[in-house]
Every structure is written in C-alpha cells, then in structure tokens.
Amino acid sequence: MTTFVIDSTKHTVVIRCKSCTWWSAMRFSRAEAWQVANDHERLHHPEHRHAQKMVSQQRQS
C-alpha cells in the first residue's frame, strides 16, 4: 500500500510518498496536498487508493 506523509506548518503543507523517495510536493492546504498526491498515485501506483480516499474525506468535511 502506498502511504503518504504530511508535514505542515502554519503556511504550507509538504506531502511525501513513502514508496517513491524521489517524490514530494508542497501546497498551501491539506486539500491541495491530497489532490496532488492523488494525481501522483494514479500515475505511479494505480493499484492503490490511499490518496483518493483522503481526497474524498476532504470533500465530505
């Protein structure tokens, strides 16, 4: 299972893929971070749905 790690400050959110040491992204909100993680997951880990589930949860909140 692909998992993502989020590090956040007051102004930014950095999300990293635990399966791909080369991939990370910085965004200004958790929702944006999960969206870019979802895009990464669809391209590089299509068999996983971790980020997709988190995007769905963000939309429901």
C-alpha positions in Angstrom: 0.0 0.0 0.0 1.3 3.4 -0.9 1.2 5.8 2.0 1.9 9.4 2.2 3.4 11.5 5.0 2.3 15.1 5.6 4.4 17.7 7.3 2.7 21.0 7.8 3.4 24.5 9.1 1.2 27.4 9.6 1.6 28.4 5.9 2.5 25.3 3.9 1.9 21.5 3.6 4.5 19.1 2.3 3.4 15.7 1.3 5.8 12.8 0.6 5.2 9.4 -0.9 6.7 6.6 1.2 7.1 4.3 -1.8 8.9 6.9 -4.0 11.8 8.5 -2.3 12.1 11.0 -5.2 8.5 12.4 -5.0 7.2 15.2 -2.7 5.1 18.2 -3.2 4.4 21.5 -1.4 1.0 23.1 -1.3 -0.8 25.7 0.7 -3.6 23.5 2.1 -4.1 19.8 3.1 -6.9 19.6 0.4 -4.4 20.7 -2.3 -1.7 18.3 -0.9 -4.1 15.3 -1.1 -5.2 16.3 -4.6 -1.6 16.3 -5.9 -0.9 13.1 -4.0 -3.9 11.6 -5.7 -2.6 12.6 -9.1 0.8 11.0 -8.2 -0.9 7.9 -7.0 -3.0 7.5 -10.2 0.1 7.8 -12.4 2.6 5.8 -10.4 0.6 3.5 -8.1 -2.7 2.9 -9.9 -3.5 -0.2 -7.8 -3.6 1.9 -4.6 -6.3 4.3 -3.3 -4.9 5.9 -0.2 -4.8 9.4 -1.6 -8.1 9.0 -3.4 -9.8 8.1 -0.1 -8.3 11.1 1.6 -9.5 13.4 -1.2 -13.0 12.0 -0.7 -12.8 12.6 3.0 -11.6 16.2 2.5 -14.6 16.8 0.2 -17.0 15.4 2.8 -15.7 17.7 5.6 
